[in-house]
Amino acid sequence: MAYIIAEPCIGTKDTACVDVCPVDCIHPTKEESQFEEVDQLYIDPETCIDCAACEPACPVEAIFAEDETPEQWTNYIEKNADWYALPPDEFEAKWGVPGKKE
């Protein structure tokens, strides 16, 4: 199980979660070129160690354990994983927002 970032992050992108993550699994950070381009932050499910440090740090309560994600935002489980797994053009075609550029 990993944590995910859901809809409340859109337009907010507060990076308090990035600051407390011990494994650097939340991107893009303010230092990354894509930070201004994307509408939200994403958690890499392959890197997340389920420590939950990010959840209380989020000021808009956008972070959830996968199995505790509210029903209306369960599609964000797939969206977070896709941002790391899909090529940018495929992500954008599927989700309508920029994908992760390497």
RAZILIN-V429635 format. One record per pair of residues at least 12 apart in sequence whose ideal C-beta (glycine too) atoms are under 6 Angstrom apart, sorted by the first residue. I is the first residue (numbers start at 0). J is the second residue. D is the distance in whole Angstrom. If there is no record, write none. Layout:
i=<I:I>
j=<J:J>
d=<D:D>
This chain:
i=<0:0:0:1:1:1:2:2:2:2:3:3:3:3:3:3:4:4:4:4:5:5:5:6:7:7:8:8:8:9:9:11:12:13:14:15:16:16:16:19:19:19:20:22:22:24:24:24:24:25:25:33:36:37:38:41:41:42:43:44:78:82:85:87>
j=<49:65:66:44:47:65:42:47:62:64:42:63:65:75:76:79:40:42:61:62:61:72:75:72:59:61:39:40:61:38:39:59:40:58:29:56:53:56:57:52:53:56:53:46:48:42:43:46:47:40:42:100:97:97:96:79:82:79:83:80:94:99:98:100>
d=<6:5:6:4:4:6:5:6:6:6:6:6:6:5:5:5:5:6:5:6:5:4:4:5:4:4:4:6:4:5:5:5:6:5:6:4:4:5:5:4:6:5:6:6:5:6:4:4:5:5:5:6:5:6:5:5:4:5:5:5:6:5:6:5>
